[in-house]
Amino acid sequence: MQELPAATCAQCGLRLEDVGGVRIVAAEGLKLRAVRGMEGRRRWFCQRCAHVVCDVCGSIRIPLGADILHDDGTTGHAAILPLGNRYCSNPACVHGPKPN
């Protein structure tokens, strides 16, 4: 059975819209059991609380190797692929996307 995501991050209490990125339910060194919170929805971590941010600038990055929770309650896995060092969402960062 798919469980809809809780309204806020299990650690900081912020909404996804306020933090950005995706909902993390499992990442390296982090695993949230599929238990329901107070409102009967699945708990999750924002990318900042799960430490799925750029090592250089701290911006949201591609969640390589993490399990993510979608709006409809389905989960997905962001595979670790050879992307080089372009994984940050900040264009000003050395690891950010570069214009073509």
N, C-alpha and C positions, 0 to 999 in steps of 0.2 A: 504494500500500500504506500502510495506517495504521500508525504506529509508536506504541507505548505510551509514556507519559511516563516520564522518568527519575524516580528516587525523590526527588531533591532539586534545589533551585535551582542553576543552573549557576554562579552567582556566590557566594552566601553559604553554600550547602550545607545550608540548612534545608529541612525537609519542608513541604509545603503546609499540613498540619494545624497546624504550629507557627506559621506566619506568617499564614494566613488569605487570603482573596481567591481569585484564580484564577491559573492558569499563563499567563504571557504569552510568546508566541513572536515577536510583532512589535508595535511601538508607534511613536509619533512619535520618530524619531531612533534607533530600535533595531530590529534585525532579526537573528534567530537562524536561521542556515541549518539546514535539516532534516537535520542530521547526528546520528549516534548517538554517545552517550557511551560510556564504558568498558563498561557493562553491556548495550550494544546497544539502548538506548532513547533517545527523542528528548529533547534538552535543552530547558530552558525557564528563564525568570526569574520570581521571585516579584514581586508588585506593588511591593514596597519597592525591590528592586534595579532594576526597570524604571522607577522614579520615577512610578508610576501611583498616586499618593496625593493626598490633599487638600492644596491649596496653603496652607490656613490652619492646620489642626491636625495634618497628617501621617498621618491615619487612612486605611485602605483606602477607595477610592472606586469608583464605577462605572467600569469600564475603557473609557471612550469612545474609539472609534477604534482599539482594540487587537485583535489576533488572539489568541485564547485556545486552549489545548490542554485537551481534556476527558479524563476518566479512561480512556475507551475508545480514545483516539488520534485521534479526530476533532477538527477545528479549527472554530472559529466566529469571527465578527467582531462586535464590539460597535459598532454604528453610532453615529455622532455625530448625536444627535437634540436638538431644542430642549427641554431639560429645565429650563431656567431655571438657577438656581444650587443646586438640590437634588441633589447628586451624591455627597456624603460619607456614610459609614456611621455616623458618630458623631452621635448625637442631640443632644449638647451643643454641636456646632459650628454656626456660622452657616450653613454649607452643608449641614447634615444634615437628615434627615427631620423634619418637624414633625408633632405630633399633630393629628388632624382635629378 
